[in-house]
């Protein structure tokens, strides 16, 4: 529970939490088995996200579990269904009540463990929405992914590969480089070894025979001038997030000089605006999961007592892949 907006220092694991009361007709109650921790959780606990609840509130935006009760007016999920949900807040609890809209409540494939499910929607949904729906990724294109060993970045590497693209992964450090390579990146760049303003773009050009990449998935907030130089003619810069802390400015003349597009990626809001499109996206992602082409990569799997430290690792960007808290171990 977040009792003050001081980040991890304001988060406590408590057993005096009051479970949600009776359901409204349009609500669904879920027994939580696993919770995924994400960068928006870090921001919410600091009052720095679009969603700004007043303390105290239950932390956690993403969970998986079993439906135990549905309201009288619910026609979708049924009692006993294994589901994942992206709830915004309130997920880090033994029980979660989900209210409409239901764009982020999905019945799981039979073979998907709860830990995988809890780590799936926000990262793979964002990556799929970015690359397939916003970026128009085509088979054979080159994709550059920043923060490629993190939660969303590691998902973007796999989604791009599953869609038939070639991937340049950008990471910081040898351990993260090894992870990105194991996930299927064709080329890996350790940015800590680069030197100079144009070092990244020069290295990308070397790896792509001087052409550059067709799509950049930027989860970090890279310096715009350098990242734009990585793009080929008519390339697409997909703006996903700013885990690096700073929000860069885009000089619009760069879009003309290189004929590039800067495309915003807002997965959560887009799923609400286009529920049918979101269902199609999740069906594709679940298909790739069943085929073994995409899998969450876990850097941390802990019980409830390890949740605060896991959240801190997300803030410090020391976790490689996803951090998951398991209420009921798989």
ABEGO torsion letter per residue (X at the ends): XBABBAEAAABBBBAABBBBBBBBAABBBBBBABBBBBAAAAAAAAGABABBBBOBBBBEABBBBBBABBBAABABBBBGBBBBBBAGBGABBABBBBBOBAAABBBBBAABBAAAAAAAAAAAAAAAAAAAAAAGBBBGBBBBBBGAABAAAAAAAAAAAAAGBBBBBBBBEAAAAAAAAAAGBABBBBAAABBEAAAAAAAAAAAAGGAEBABBBBAAGBBAAAAAAABBBGBBBBBABBAAGBBBBBBAAAAAAAGBBBBBBBAAAAAAABAAAAAAAAAAAAAAAAAGABBBBBABBBBAAAAAAAAAAAAAGABBEBBBBBABBX
